[in-house]
């Protein structure tokens, strides 16, 4: 086999050179590959759903306190306290 410069190269050397070049190319492709983040676009939809659920829960707390006879200010303070508490 002849290389680009016209120098004869044995088939074993040429095959090894081509295999090494192909392996290097594959390794570079693996390093460059970045899979899609599982937290990407779905997260914005999740945030909306979580916000709606949180607002629903807060409204239920507030309504429950009002039904039990608390004033609006007391019900609001208790609801805020519940939202800041981690269960």
C-alpha positions, 0 to 999 in steps of 0.5 A: 500500500502507498501513502500520500507521499508515495512511500510504501507502507505494509498493510499491517501498519496501514491497518493499524493506523486506520484502526487507531484513527477510527478509535480516536474519532470514536473517543472524541465523539463519546466525549462530545456527546452530551445527552439531554438533561432529564430535568430540562423542559419537563421541569418548567411544566413541573414547576407550574404543576407544583405551584398550582398544587401549592396554591390549592393547598394554601387555599384549603388551609385558609378556608379551613381556618376561616371555617373554624372561626379564625379571623382573616388575619389569623387564618393568613398567619397560620397558612403562611406558617404552614407553607414555611413548615417542611413536613 
